[in-house]
Structure formats: C-alpha cells, structure tokens
Amino acid sequence: MALNNNKINQQTFYDLGMWLSFPNKHTNAQLARLQDEDKRLPLVTLANNYWLIGALAHSLKNSTVWSTLDPELITYLLELEQFYLQRSQSIKDEAIFACQLLVDANIKVVMLKGGANMFSGVASPISTRFMTDIDLLIPEQQYQRANDVLMAHGYEENQDEHAMPATEHHHASALYRHNGACCIELHRWVLKQSVSDVLATEDVWQQAIPLQLTAALQVLQLTASHQVILSIAHSELSNTGYEDKHFDLRQLINLVEITNFYQSEVNWATVKQHFIRCNKLQPFNALLYAAMRITNLHTPLNIEYDKPAKQHFLECLAQFEQRQGLTSKFNHFTKLLKEYKRDSIFVAYGRNGHMPLTKGRLKHLKRHFLMAIKPKYLQRWLKRFK
C-alpha cells in the first residue's frame, strides 16, 4: 500500500520509534523516507507534536545515517536541539532555585517526573527532554508553608480570573516568577485521588531515594519502580490516555528511557501488582504493548500476545491517523462534560457543606458561561468549530 506523503500514518509511528530507539536497524525504505524532503515531513511533524525533536537529533547524530542526511535537515535538527538544550538548562536552574528555597526552610522535597530525570541521568543529554513545569512533592503538613515560601520569593499564581480552582487537587496552582524558565507545581499527593491507589503517596515518602541537584543541594526522587508506575499511571489514568485511546508518545519514550536507565532496578512484578490491585491491568498492558511495538521495549512481562492490548494499540493508531492528532468537536464537548463528573467537581470545589455536588456543578456552569462571553475565550472556542 502506498504511503500518503502529506499525512501521519501508522508507519510514521513505527519509523519515529525506530529512529529514536534503534536507528542503526533501519530498513532501506525507512532511510529513503528520511532522506526525501517531502516523505519525511510526517515524521518531523509527529516528532514536533510530541516535543521529541531533541531526542531525534541526538539519536540520529549517534547513528550511521547522520552523514547521509542532507544539510538542510541537519541544520534544522541541530538548531532545535540547541534550543532544547538551552531551555532544559534554564529549567534545571529554576528547579535548583526553587528547591534551595524549600530546603533552606526545612521543607522536604521529592522531585517528580521529568525534573528528576534531568538530574538523575535518565534524560541524557538533557536536550532530549522537553518540559513545561517542575513537579515537587511536599509533605501535606508542609504544603501550604511551601507555597508561602515560594510566593515570598517572587513566585505568583496564575492571575486568570477563570483559572480552575483546586480545592482537592493533588497539586496547587502553578507558580510563576518574573523571567522564570517555567512554572513550579507543588504536589501534596503523587496522583489525583481517583487513581491514588495505584501509587500511594505514603509509599513514595517511605521509599524515596536521594537526588543530587548540586554539590551542596540534595532532595529526593522516586525509586526506579515507582517512576515506572507514575509514568504509566499519569499518562494512561490521570490524563485519561487509555480511555481516550491516545497514548502520549513523549511519555512513552520517557518510560522507555527510565526502563533502559535503571534496568534491573525496576521490579516489574511489583509494578504490575500496583495496577492489578486497583483493577487497572488493561491500561498497564496496553501501554507496555505500545512501547514494545513502537520502540522494541521488552520486559520480563509477557504482553506480546495480549489481544486486548494489541486491539487498543491499533485503535489508538487508527484514531490518530484519522484525526491527525486534532481534537474533534465531539471530543471537545466530551472533555467539557467530563469536568462535571462527580470526582472532577469535588476536586475543583470540595465536598464539604450542603449539596456540594449540585453547588459545584452550578459554579462550574457559571464559570463556563463567563468564559464563553469573554472575547478572548469566545474567539478561542469559535476557532475550534470553524
């Protein structure tokens, strides 16, 4: 079957996974597509969609094909890789600044997700990792004081009057400072309450290990197994990737990097048990199957012949190919409706008082109405439905 040169298709995912993970095992057809200016456009677009150009540039530079690429592609990759590198270094500096403030105030910190990966060596070089925020887990009894400490040193909350409240959210409102590289999100729980049984915050604190930020500054990070659990639970459950039939390719690559970096330190039997105990084995298997097909990741768990996982994977690819990654009108309304579900309302507005669910939904309806009549929001929504 002939490939469509203008659109992302299933083969594009396989090609990108190969170039990111085992570039020296390419086929002649894959190399021909990469060397052709028109045929590689879907590949570059897909990499950009998931902020993977830095990782792609690094992988290709260390492969046998780099010298065969045309100067235009090489220049493009190198320039973006340099941008990613500079941004990641600025984010590391921001993380050090914020963590130093908290440590000086005798507040314990566990650095989560990508921030920890840039200091631990998982993201190596740091240009391979693109981030938008720094996630810091704080003991719940110190949660408010940590927020006050950062705000006393120049950090501010989002001033948007229609920003979502966070009464029972697992993290506080994002904090920004003038000329800061990115926002800081203080977490009191590792995951939102509705999926917290996958990885209990208490377990994280009990098993957290040291993470050196500078010679004089040390915080904590998750164990290797907990990092794998959080990576999968965050993308597939918290961000509803499994339910929406959409796997986040950036998070999938991050999972592979964690696995390859820690290797035998990941206890896969324990990881699997975390998902079994809360009846979430299918999302777990589905993402591992996708990682196997896209990046050739193999674990001690036998999921190669898992039929539901395979079916889910193919449906994810088919949906992306059909929509080209764009959110449909129907999906936009579906996401809005999800905000009115019981758990979402309680997270935003709390569950205390008389008729909290009804009052919360009315408050949320009012919020959406006020947003809709504001010119900047109205224009944004109208664009979605043109």
C-alpha positions as YAML, in Angstrom:
chain: A
units: angstrom
residues:
- id: 1
  name: MET
  ca: [0.00, 0.00, 0.00]
- id: 2
  name: ALA
  ca: [1.41, 3.38, -1.00]
- id: 3
  name: LEU
  ca: [2.14, 5.84, 1.81]
- id: 4
  name: ASN
  ca: [0.48, 9.24, 1.90]
- id: 5
  name: ASN
  ca: [3.38, 11.69, 1.82]
- id: 6
  name: ASN
  ca: [1.41, 14.50, 3.43]
- id: 7
  name: LYS
  ca: [-0.19, 12.81, 6.41]
- id: 8
  name: ILE
  ca: [0.93, 10.96, 9.51]
- id: 9
  name: ASN
  ca: [0.03, 7.28, 9.34]
- id: 10
  name: GLN
  ca: [0.78, 4.14, 11.31]
- id: 11
  name: GLN
  ca: [4.11, 3.67, 9.56]
- id: 12
  name: THR
  ca: [5.15, 7.15, 10.72]
- id: 13
  name: PHE
  ca: [4.88, 5.99, 14.34]
- id: 14
  name: TYR
  ca: [6.96, 2.90, 13.61]
- id: 15
  name: ASP
  ca: [9.57, 4.97, 11.76]
- id: 16
  name: LEU
  ca: [9.88, 7.55, 14.54]
- id: 17
  name: GLY
  ca: [10.11, 4.87, 17.21]
- id: 18
  name: MET
  ca: [12.87, 3.15, 15.28]
- id: 19
  name: TRP
  ca: [14.88, 6.36, 14.69]
- id: 20
  name: LEU
  ca: [14.55, 7.22, 18.39]
- id: 21
  name: SER
  ca: [15.38, 3.78, 19.76]
- id: 22
  name: PHE
  ca: [17.47, 1.65, 17.38]
- id: 23
  name: PRO
  ca: [18.38, 3.83, 14.36]
- id: 24
  name: ASN
  ca: [21.07, 1.52, 13.02]
- id: 25
  name: LYS
  ca: [18.48, -1.20, 12.38]
- id: 26
  name: HIS
  ca: [16.55, 0.78, 9.79]
- id: 27
  name: THR
  ca: [15.35, -0.65, 6.52]
- id: 28
  name: ASN
  ca: [16.24, 0.81, 3.14]
- id: 29
  name: ALA
  ca: [12.68, 2.08, 2.80]
- id: 30
  name: GLN
  ca: [12.85, 3.88, 6.14]
- id: 31
  name: LEU
  ca: [16.13, 5.51, 5.23]
- id: 32
  name: ALA
  ca: [14.73, 6.58, 1.86]
- id: 33
  name: ARG
  ca: [11.76, 8.25, 3.56]
- id: 34
  name: LEU
  ca: [14.07, 10.11, 5.95]
- id: 35
  name: GLN
  ca: [16.31, 11.34, 3.14]
- id: 36
  name: ASP
  ca: [13.41, 12.55, 0.99]
- id: 37
  name: GLU
  ca: [12.37, 16.12, 1.89]
- id: 38
  name: ASP
  ca: [8.67, 15.53, 1.20]
- id: 39
  name: LYS
  ca: [8.38, 11.99, 2.56]
- id: 40
  name: ARG
  ca: [9.98, 12.86, 5.91]
- id: 41
  name: LEU
  ca: [7.56, 15.70, 6.61]
- id: 42
  name: PRO
  ca: [5.06, 13.49, 8.53]
- id: 43
  name: LEU
  ca: [7.92, 12.11, 10.64]
- id: 44
  name: VAL
  ca: [9.18, 15.57, 11.56]
- id: 45
  name: THR
  ca: [5.64, 16.74, 12.23]
- id: 46
  name: LEU
  ca: [4.96, 13.81, 14.55]
- id: 47
  name: ALA
  ca: [8.22, 14.41, 16.42]
- id: 48
  name: ASN
  ca: [7.32, 18.07, 16.83]
- id: 49
  name: ASN
  ca: [3.80, 17.21, 18.01]
- id: 50
  name: TYR
  ca: [5.31, 15.37, 20.98]
- id: 51
  name: TRP
  ca: [8.36, 17.60, 21.56]
- id: 52
  name: LEU
  ca: [10.74, 14.84, 20.53]
- id: 53
  name: ILE
  ca: [12.99, 16.69, 18.07]
- id: 54
  name: GLY
  ca: [15.77, 16.98, 20.65]
- id: 55
  name: ALA
  ca: [15.68, 13.23, 21.22]
- id: 56
  name: LEU
  ca: [15.50, 12.58, 17.49]
- id: 57
  name: ALA
  ca: [18.50, 14.79, 16.77]
- id: 58
  name: HIS
  ca: [20.59, 13.09, 19.46]
- id: 59
  name: SER
  ca: [19.69, 9.61, 18.25]
- id: 60
  name: LEU
  ca: [20.42, 10.36, 14.60]
- id: 61
  name: LYS
  ca: [23.72, 12.08, 15.45]
- id: 62
  name: ASN
  ca: [24.87, 8.87, 17.11]
- id: 63
  name: SER
  ca: [23.82, 6.62, 14.25]
- id: 64
  name: THR
  ca: [25.38, 5.55, 10.99]
- id: 65
  name: VAL
  ca: [22.91, 7.59, 8.92]
- id: 66
  name: TRP
  ca: [23.86, 11.08, 10.15]
- id: 67
  name: SER
  ca: [26.49, 11.62, 7.46]
- id: 68
  name: THR
  ca: [24.00, 10.64, 4.76]
- id: 69
  name: LEU
  ca: [21.42, 13.31, 5.67]
- id: 70
  name: ASP
  ca: [21.08, 16.49, 3.65]
- id: 71
  name: PRO
  ca: [22.45, 19.77, 5.09]
- id: 72
  name: GLU
  ca: [19.00, 21.31, 5.43]
- id: 73
  name: LEU
  ca: [17.75, 18.54, 7.72]
- id: 74
  name: ILE
  ca: [20.97, 18.52, 9.74]
- id: 75
  name: THR
  ca: [20.80, 22.28, 10.27]
- id: 76
  name: TYR
  ca: [17.16, 22.08, 11.31]
- id: 77
  name: LEU
  ca: [17.81, 19.30, 13.84]
- id: 78
  name: LEU
  ca: [20.90, 20.95, 15.30]
- id: 79
  name: GLU
  ca: [19.21, 24.32, 15.76]
- id: 80
  name: LEU
  ca: [16.23, 22.80, 17.56]
- id: 81
  name: GLU
  ca: [18.47, 20.55, 19.63]
- id: 82
  name: GLN
  ca: [20.38, 23.63, 20.79]
- id: 83
  name: PHE
  ca: [17.10, 25.36, 21.68]
- id: 84
  name: TYR
  ca: [16.00, 22.30, 23.71]
- id: 85
  name: LEU
  ca: [19.39, 22.21, 25.45]
- id: 86
  name: GLN
  ca: [19.26, 25.86, 26.47]
- id: 87
  name: ARG
  ca: [15.68, 25.55, 27.67]
- id: 88
  name: SER
  ca: [16.40, 22.42, 29.69]
- id: 89
  name: GLN
  ca: [19.41, 24.07, 31.34]
- id: 90
  name: SER
  ca: [17.22, 27.04, 32.29]
- id: 91
  name: ILE
  ca: [14.65, 24.64, 33.76]
- id: 92
  name: LYS
  ca: [17.37, 22.92, 35.79]
- id: 93
  name: ASP
  ca: [18.42, 26.32, 37.14]
- id: 94
  name: GLU
  ca: [14.78, 27.08, 38.01]
- id: 95
  name: ALA
  ca: [14.47, 23.75, 39.83]
- id: 96
  name: ILE
  ca: [17.63, 24.42, 41.83]
- id: 97
  name: PHE
  ca: [16.40, 27.91, 42.76]
- id: 98
  name: ALA
  ca: [13.00, 26.68, 43.98]
- id: 99
  name: CYS
  ca: [14.35, 23.61, 45.79]
- id: 100
  name: GLN
  ca: [17.02, 25.66, 47.56]
- id: 101
  name: LEU
  ca: [14.31, 27.96, 48.94]
- id: 102
  name: LEU
  ca: [12.33, 24.98, 50.23]
- id: 103
  name: VAL
  ca: [15.30, 23.10, 51.67]
- id: 104
  name: ASP
  ca: [16.50, 26.27, 53.44]
- id: 105
  name: ALA
  ca: [13.02, 26.44, 55.01]
- id: 106
  name: ASN
  ca: [13.43, 22.84, 56.26]
- id: 107
  name: ILE
  ca: [10.76, 21.54, 53.88]
- id: 108
  name: LYS
  ca: [11.26, 18.07, 52.42]
- id: 109
  name: VAL
  ca: [11.08, 17.76, 48.63]
- id: 110
  name: VAL
  ca: [10.65, 14.84, 46.26]
- id: 111
  name: MET
  ca: [11.27, 15.90, 42.67]
- id: 112
  name: LEU
  ca: [8.91, 14.09, 40.29]
- id: 113
  name: LYS
  ca: [8.85, 13.13, 36.61]
- id: 114
  name: GLY
  ca: [10.98, 14.98, 34.07]
- id: 115
  name: GLY
  ca: [12.63, 17.31, 36.53]
- id: 116
  name: ALA
  ca: [14.17, 14.39, 38.39]
- id: 117
  name: ASN
  ca: [15.16, 12.75, 35.10]
- id: 118
  name: MET
  ca: [17.29, 15.73, 34.09]
- id: 119
  name: PHE
  ca: [19.34, 15.48, 37.30]
- id: 120
  name: SER
  ca: [19.48, 11.69, 37.65]
- id: 121
  name: GLY
  ca: [20.86, 10.97, 34.19]
- id: 122
  name: VAL
  ca: [17.70, 9.39, 32.75]
- id: 123
  name: ALA
  ca: [17.44, 12.30, 30.32]
- id: 124
  name: SER
  ca: [20.91, 12.24, 28.80]
- id: 125
  name: PRO
  ca: [21.72, 14.63, 27.32]
- id: 126
  name: ILE
  ca: [19.15, 16.99, 28.80]
- id: 127
  name: SER
  ca: [18.33, 18.26, 25.30]
- id: 128
  name: THR
  ca: [16.35, 15.05, 24.78]
- id: 129
  name: ARG
  ca: [13.75, 16.11, 27.36]
- id: 130
  name: PHE
  ca: [11.20, 18.89, 26.82]
- id: 131
  name: MET
  ca: [9.32, 20.09, 29.90]
- id: 132
  name: THR
  ca: [6.70, 22.71, 30.72]
- id: 133
  name: ASP
  ca: [6.77, 22.60, 34.53]
- id: 134
  name: ILE
  ca: [8.63, 21.29, 37.56]
- id: 135
  name: ASP
  ca: [6.67, 18.95, 39.85]
- id: 136
  name: LEU
  ca: [7.68, 18.90, 43.51]
- id: 137
  name: LEU
  ca: [6.08, 16.62, 46.10]
- id: 138
  name: ILE
  ca: [5.81, 18.24, 49.53]
- id: 139
  name: PRO
  ca: [4.67, 16.65, 52.83]
- id: 140
  name: GLU
  ca: [0.99, 17.50, 53.19]
- id: 141
  name: GLN
  ca: [1.52, 19.17, 56.57]
- id: 142
  name: GLN
  ca: [4.09, 21.50, 54.94]
- id: 143
  name: TYR
  ca: [2.15, 22.01, 51.73]
- id: 144
  name: GLN
  ca: [0.77, 25.49, 52.46]
- id: 145
  name: ARG
  ca: [4.00, 26.71, 54.03]
- id: 146
  name: ALA
  ca: [5.94, 25.61, 50.94]
- id: 147
  name: ASN
  ca: [3.56, 27.61, 48.77]
- id: 148
  name: ASP
  ca: [4.02, 30.65, 51.04]
- id: 149
  name: VAL
  ca: [7.81, 30.34, 50.93]
- id: 150
  name: LEU
  ca: [7.91, 30.40, 47.13]
- id: 151
  name: MET
  ca: [5.44, 33.28, 46.90]
- id: 152
  name: ALA
  ca: [7.54, 35.25, 49.41]
- id: 153
  name: HIS
  ca: [10.46, 34.97, 46.98]
- id: 154
  name: GLY
  ca: [8.79, 36.23, 43.83]
- id: 155
  name: TYR
  ca: [6.53, 33.39, 42.68]
- id: 156
  name: GLU
  ca: [2.92, 34.20, 41.84]
- id: 157
  name: GLU
  ca: [-0.19, 32.20, 41.00]
- id: 158
  name: ASN
  ca: [-1.93, 32.34, 37.62]
- id: 159
  name: GLN
  ca: [-3.89, 35.58, 37.65]
- id: 160
  name: ASP
  ca: [-6.51, 34.39, 35.16]
- id: 161
  name: GLU
  ca: [-9.86, 35.01, 36.85]
- id: 162
  name: HIS
  ca: [-11.27, 31.87, 35.22]
- id: 163
  name: ALA
  ca: [-8.43, 29.54, 36.22]
- id: 164
  name: MET
  ca: [-9.72, 26.25, 37.61]
- id: 165
  name: PRO
  ca: [-9.93, 26.16, 41.41]
- id: 166
  name: ALA
  ca: [-8.01, 23.39, 43.16]
- id: 167
  name: THR
  ca: [-9.81, 22.70, 46.43]
- id: 168
  name: GLU
  ca: [-8.99, 18.97, 46.46]
- id: 169
  name: HIS
  ca: [-6.48, 18.87, 43.63]
- id: 170
  name: HIS
  ca: [-3.35, 16.79, 44.10]
- id: 171
  name: HIS
  ca: [-1.22, 19.85, 43.34]
- id: 172
  name: ALA
  ca: [-1.51, 23.57, 43.99]
- id: 173
  name: SER
  ca: [-1.99, 26.21, 41.32]
- id: 174
  name: ALA
  ca: [1.07, 26.65, 39.15]
- id: 175
  name: LEU
  ca: [3.52, 29.26, 40.44]
- id: 176
  name: TYR
  ca: [5.50, 31.57, 38.15]
- id: 177
  name: ARG
  ca: [8.15, 34.19, 38.73]
- id: 178
  name: HIS
  ca: [9.28, 37.03, 36.53]
- id: 179
  name: ASN
  ca: [11.69, 35.76, 33.86]
- id: 180
  name: GLY
  ca: [11.43, 32.24, 35.28]
- id: 181
  name: ALA
  ca: [12.06, 29.36, 32.90]
- id: 182
  name: CYS
  ca: [8.84, 27.53, 33.72]
- id: 183
  name: CYS
  ca: [6.21, 27.12, 36.42]
- id: 184
  name: ILE
  ca: [6.51, 25.20, 39.69]
- id: 185
  name: GLU
  ca: [3.73, 22.84, 40.76]
- id: 186
  name: LEU
  ca: [3.71, 21.80, 44.40]
- id: 187
  name: HIS
  ca: [2.12, 18.38, 44.95]
- id: 188
  name: ARG
  ca: [0.66, 17.09, 48.19]
- id: 189
  name: TRP
  ca: [-0.22, 13.74, 46.56]
- id: 190
  name: VAL
  ca: [1.63, 11.93, 43.79]
- id: 191
  name: LEU
  ca: [-1.56, 11.26, 41.80]
- id: 192
  name: LYS
  ca: [-5.07, 12.64, 41.90]
- id: 193
  name: GLN
  ca: [-7.28, 10.94, 44.47]
- id: 194
  name: SER
  ca: [-9.39, 9.00, 41.98]
- id: 195
  name: VAL
  ca: [-6.34, 6.95, 40.92]
- id: 196
  name: SER
  ca: [-4.18, 7.35, 44.04]
- id: 197
  name: ASP
  ca: [-4.48, 3.66, 44.92]
- id: 198
  name: VAL
  ca: [-2.11, 2.88, 42.04]
- id: 199
  name: LEU
  ca: [0.75, 4.64, 43.83]
- id: 200
  name: ALA
  ca: [0.16, 5.78, 47.40]
- id: 201
  name: THR
  ca: [1.92, 8.97, 48.45]
- id: 202
  name: GLU
  ca: [2.85, 7.35, 51.77]
- id: 203
  name: ASP
  ca: [4.73, 4.61, 49.90]
- id: 204
  name: VAL
  ca: [6.64, 7.20, 47.90]
- id: 205
  name: TRP
  ca: [7.81, 9.02, 51.04]
- id: 206
  name: GLN
  ca: [8.85, 5.78, 52.71]
- id: 207
  name: GLN
  ca: [10.92, 4.57, 49.76]
- id: 208
  name: ALA
  ca: [12.21, 7.81, 48.18]
- id: 209
  name: ILE
  ca: [15.93, 7.91, 47.42]
- id: 210
  name: PRO
  ca: [18.43, 10.83, 47.29]
- id: 211
  name: LEU
  ca: [18.76, 13.05, 44.23]
- id: 212
  name: GLN
  ca: [21.74, 15.38, 43.99]
- id: 213
  name: LEU
  ca: [20.95, 18.72, 42.32]
- id: 214
  name: THR
  ca: [24.27, 20.42, 43.07]
- id: 215
  name: ALA
  ca: [27.28, 19.54, 45.21]
- id: 216
  name: ALA
  ca: [25.57, 21.27, 48.14]
- id: 217
  name: LEU
  ca: [21.89, 20.65, 47.41]
- id: 218
  name: GLN
  ca: [20.13, 17.31, 47.75]
- id: 219
  name: VAL
  ca: [16.45, 16.42, 47.54]
- id: 220
  name: LEU
  ca: [14.65, 13.11, 46.97]
- id: 221
  name: GLN
  ca: [13.31, 11.22, 43.97]
- id: 222
  name: LEU
  ca: [11.15, 8.15, 43.36]
- id: 223
  name: THR
  ca: [12.60, 4.67, 43.21]
- id: 224
  name: ALA
  ca: [13.01, 3.15, 39.75]
- id: 225
  name: SER
  ca: [9.85, 1.02, 40.12]
- id: 226
  name: HIS
  ca: [7.82, 3.97, 41.38]
- id: 227
  name: GLN
  ca: [9.00, 6.08, 38.44]
- id: 228
  name: VAL
  ca: [7.69, 3.44, 36.03]
- id: 229
  name: ILE
  ca: [4.37, 3.23, 37.88]
- id: 230
  name: LEU
  ca: [3.95, 7.02, 37.92]
- id: 231
  name: SER
  ca: [4.85, 7.38, 34.24]
- id: 232
  name: ILE
  ca: [2.16, 4.90, 33.19]
- id: 233
  name: ALA
  ca: [-0.49, 5.97, 35.71]
- id: 234
  name: HIS
  ca: [-0.03, 9.65, 34.88]
- id: 235
  name: SER
  ca: [-0.44, 9.31, 31.12]
- id: 236
  name: GLU
  ca: [-2.95, 6.45, 30.95]
- id: 237
  name: LEU
  ca: [-5.12, 7.13, 34.03]
- id: 238
  name: SER
  ca: [-4.70, 10.71, 35.28]
- id: 239
  name: ASN
  ca: [-4.57, 12.13, 31.75]
- id: 240
  name: THR
  ca: [-7.14, 9.54, 30.55]
- id: 241
  name: GLY
  ca: [-4.90, 8.37, 27.71]
- id: 242
  name: TYR
  ca: [-6.27, 4.83, 27.83]
- id: 243
  name: GLU
  ca: [-9.90, 5.96, 27.98]
- id: 244
  name: ASP
  ca: [-9.38, 8.42, 25.12]
- id: 245
  name: LYS
  ca: [-7.46, 5.88, 23.00]
- id: 246
  name: HIS
  ca: [-4.49, 8.19, 22.80]
- id: 247
  name: PHE
  ca: [-1.02, 7.25, 24.02]
- id: 248
  name: ASP
  ca: [1.29, 10.20, 24.63]
- id: 249
  name: LEU
  ca: [4.36, 9.36, 22.56]
- id: 250
  name: ARG
  ca: [6.55, 11.69, 24.65]
- id: 251
  name: GLN
  ca: [5.55, 9.90, 27.85]
- id: 252
  name: LEU
  ca: [6.01, 6.53, 26.17]
- id: 253
  name: ILE
  ca: [9.58, 7.46, 25.20]
- id: 254
  name: ASN
  ca: [10.14, 8.71, 28.75]
- id: 255
  name: LEU
  ca: [9.01, 5.32, 30.09]
- id: 256
  name: VAL
  ca: [11.49, 3.59, 27.80]
- id: 257
  name: GLU
  ca: [14.31, 5.89, 28.96]
- id: 258
  name: ILE
  ca: [13.53, 5.16, 32.63]
- id: 259
  name: THR
  ca: [13.47, 1.43, 31.95]
- id: 260
  name: ASN
  ca: [16.71, 1.43, 29.98]
- id: 261
  name: PHE
  ca: [18.50, 3.60, 32.53]
- id: 262
  name: TYR
  ca: [17.58, 1.63, 35.66]
- id: 263
  name: GLN
  ca: [17.32, -1.83, 34.02]
- id: 264
  name: SER
  ca: [17.31, -4.47, 36.79]
- id: 265
  name: GLU
  ca: [16.40, -1.89, 39.46]
- id: 266
  name: VAL
  ca: [12.84, -1.94, 38.09]
- id: 267
  name: ASN
  ca: [10.88, -4.70, 39.79]
- id: 268
  name: TRP
  ca: [8.33, -5.50, 37.10]
- id: 269
  name: ALA
  ca: [6.39, -7.95, 39.25]
- id: 270
  name: THR
  ca: [5.86, -5.22, 41.84]
- id: 271
  name: VAL
  ca: [4.98, -2.66, 39.17]
- id: 272
  name: LYS
  ca: [2.36, -4.97, 37.69]
- id: 273
  name: GLN
  ca: [0.89, -5.71, 41.12]
- id: 274
  name: HIS
  ca: [0.24, -2.00, 41.70]
- id: 275
  name: PHE
  ca: [-2.07, -1.97, 38.68]
- id: 276
  name: ILE
  ca: [-3.67, -5.33, 39.45]
- id: 277
  name: ARG
  ca: [-4.68, -4.30, 42.96]
- id: 278
  name: CYS
  ca: [-6.78, -1.42, 41.65]
- id: 279
  name: ASN
  ca: [-8.16, -3.25, 38.62]
- id: 280
  name: LYS
  ca: [-6.11, -1.22, 36.11]
- id: 281
  name: LEU
  ca: [-4.17, -4.02, 34.46]
- id: 282
  name: GLN
  ca: [-5.57, -3.37, 30.96]
- id: 283
  name: PRO
  ca: [-4.22, 0.23, 30.73]
- id: 284
  name: PHE
  ca: [-0.89, -1.03, 32.05]
- id: 285
  name: ASN
  ca: [-0.65, -3.83, 29.49]
- id: 286
  name: ALA
  ca: [-1.82, -1.55, 26.69]
- id: 287
  name: LEU
  ca: [0.97, 0.97, 27.20]
- id: 288
  name: LEU
  ca: [3.63, -1.73, 27.55]
- id: 289
  name: TYR
  ca: [2.38, -3.27, 24.32]
- id: 290
  name: ALA
  ca: [2.60, 0.11, 22.58]
- id: 291
  name: ALA
  ca: [6.14, 0.60, 23.89]
- id: 292
  name: MET
  ca: [7.09, -2.83, 22.59]
- id: 293
  name: ARG
  ca: [5.69, -2.16, 19.12]
- id: 294
  name: ILE
  ca: [7.00, 1.41, 18.80]
- id: 295
  name: THR
  ca: [10.41, 1.16, 20.50]
- id: 296
  name: ASN
  ca: [11.04, -2.61, 20.78]
- id: 297
  name: LEU
  ca: [10.99, -2.34, 24.59]
- id: 298
  name: HIS
  ca: [10.92, -5.78, 26.19]
- id: 299
  name: THR
  ca: [10.25, -6.51, 29.84]
- id: 300
  name: PRO
  ca: [10.02, -9.76, 31.82]
- id: 301
  name: LEU
  ca: [6.24, -9.47, 31.48]
- id: 302
  name: ASN
  ca: [4.75, -11.41, 28.57]
- id: 303
  name: ILE
  ca: [2.39, -9.00, 26.83]
- id: 304
  name: GLU
  ca: [3.33, -9.74, 23.20]
- id: 305
  name: TYR
  ca: [0.23, -11.87, 22.66]
- id: 306
  name: ASP
  ca: [-2.19, -9.82, 24.78]
- id: 307
  name: LYS
  ca: [-5.11, -9.45, 22.35]
- id: 308
  name: PRO
  ca: [-6.93, -6.58, 24.15]
- id: 309
  name: ALA
  ca: [-3.66, -4.62, 24.36]
- id: 310
  name: LYS
  ca: [-2.98, -5.20, 20.66]
- id: 311
  name: GLN
  ca: [-6.50, -4.13, 19.72]
- id: 312
  name: HIS
  ca: [-6.24, -0.99, 21.83]
- id: 313
  name: PHE
  ca: [-2.90, -0.12, 20.25]
- id: 314
  name: LEU
  ca: [-4.27, -0.45, 16.72]
- id: 315
  name: GLU
  ca: [-7.31, 1.64, 17.62]
- id: 316
  name: CYS
  ca: [-5.06, 4.38, 19.01]
- id: 317
  name: LEU
  ca: [-3.03, 4.50, 15.79]
- id: 318
  name: ALA
  ca: [-6.15, 4.42, 13.60]
- id: 319
  name: GLN
  ca: [-7.74, 7.26, 15.57]
- id: 320
  name: PHE
  ca: [-4.62, 9.42, 15.33]
- id: 321
  name: GLU
  ca: [-4.29, 8.71, 11.61]
- id: 322
  name: GLN
  ca: [-7.91, 9.65, 11.02]
- id: 323
  name: ARG
  ca: [-7.77, 12.89, 13.02]
- id: 324
  name: GLN
  ca: [-4.08, 13.70, 12.50]
- id: 325
  name: GLY
  ca: [-3.85, 14.39, 16.22]
- id: 326
  name: LEU
  ca: [-6.54, 17.06, 16.17]
- id: 327
  name: THR
  ca: [-9.33, 17.09, 18.73]
- id: 328
  name: SER
  ca: [-12.73, 16.75, 17.13]
- id: 329
  name: LYS
  ca: [-15.74, 18.88, 18.03]
- id: 330
  name: PHE
  ca: [-17.33, 15.86, 19.67]
- id: 331
  name: ASN
  ca: [-14.21, 15.18, 21.76]
- id: 332
  name: HIS
  ca: [-14.06, 18.81, 22.83]
- id: 333
  name: PHE
  ca: [-17.59, 18.61, 24.19]
- id: 334
  name: THR
  ca: [-16.82, 15.23, 25.77]
- id: 335
  name: LYS
  ca: [-13.88, 16.76, 27.65]
- id: 336
  name: LEU
  ca: [-16.10, 19.60, 28.85]
- id: 337
  name: LEU
  ca: [-18.69, 17.14, 30.09]
- id: 338
  name: LYS
  ca: [-16.04, 15.17, 31.98]
- id: 339
  name: GLU
  ca: [-15.41, 18.27, 34.07]
- id: 340
  name: TYR
  ca: [-18.92, 17.88, 35.50]
- id: 341
  name: LYS
  ca: [-18.34, 14.34, 36.74]
- id: 342
  name: ARG
  ca: [-18.52, 13.76, 40.48]
- id: 343
  name: ASP
  ca: [-14.78, 13.35, 41.07]
- id: 344
  name: SER
  ca: [-13.86, 16.37, 38.94]
- id: 345
  name: ILE
  ca: [-16.34, 18.63, 40.74]
- id: 346
  name: PHE
  ca: [-15.14, 17.54, 44.18]
- id: 347
  name: VAL
  ca: [-11.52, 18.09, 43.18]
- id: 348
  name: ALA
  ca: [-12.28, 21.61, 41.99]
- id: 349
  name: TYR
  ca: [-14.81, 22.82, 44.56]
- id: 350
  name: GLY
  ca: [-14.58, 20.41, 47.50]
- id: 351
  name: ARG
  ca: [-17.12, 18.06, 49.00]
- id: 352
  name: ASN
  ca: [-17.98, 19.87, 52.25]
- id: 353
  name: GLY
  ca: [-21.20, 21.70, 53.03]
- id: 354
  name: HIS
  ca: [-24.79, 21.20, 51.91]
- id: 355
  name: MET
  ca: [-25.31, 19.57, 48.47]
- id: 356
  name: PRO
  ca: [-21.65, 20.01, 47.40]
- id: 357
  name: LEU
  ca: [-22.07, 18.16, 44.09]
- id: 358
  name: THR
  ca: [-25.04, 20.25, 42.91]
- id: 359
  name: LYS
  ca: [-23.49, 23.53, 44.05]
- id: 360
  name: GLY
  ca: [-20.17, 22.61, 42.48]
- id: 361
  name: ARG
  ca: [-21.78, 21.88, 39.13]
- id: 362
  name: LEU
  ca: [-23.67, 25.16, 39.22]
- id: 363
  name: LYS
  ca: [-20.45, 27.05, 39.99]
- id: 364
  name: HIS
  ca: [-18.71, 25.26, 37.12]
- id: 365
  name: LEU
  ca: [-21.56, 26.05, 34.74]
- id: 366
  name: LYS
  ca: [-21.30, 29.70, 35.73]
- id: 367
  name: ARG
  ca: [-17.54, 29.59, 35.11]
- id: 368
  name: HIS
  ca: [-18.02, 28.22, 31.61]
- id: 369
  name: PHE
  ca: [-20.71, 30.78, 30.86]
- id: 370
  name: LEU
  ca: [-18.49, 33.68, 31.96]
- id: 371
  name: MET
  ca: [-15.60, 32.30, 29.94]
- id: 372
  name: ALA
  ca: [-17.80, 31.96, 26.85]
- id: 373
  name: ILE
  ca: [-18.84, 35.61, 26.87]
- id: 374
  name: LYS
  ca: [-15.28, 36.90, 27.30]
- id: 375
  name: PRO
  ca: [-13.91, 37.94, 23.88]
- id: 376
  name: LYS
  ca: [-10.60, 36.08, 24.17]
- id: 377
  name: TYR
  ca: [-12.27, 32.82, 25.19]
- id: 378
  name: LEU
  ca: [-15.09, 33.22, 22.69]
- id: 379
  name: GLN
  ca: [-12.62, 33.65, 19.83]
- id: 380
  name: ARG
  ca: [-10.67, 30.61, 21.00]
- id: 381
  name: TRP
  ca: [-13.79, 28.43, 21.14]
- id: 382
  name: LEU
  ca: [-15.07, 29.67, 17.78]
- id: 383
  name: LYS
  ca: [-11.81, 28.66, 16.14]
- id: 384
  name: ARG
  ca: [-12.37, 25.09, 17.30]
- id: 385
  name: PHE
  ca: [-15.68, 24.91, 15.50]
- id: 386
  name: LYS
  ca: [-14.96, 26.61, 12.20]
...
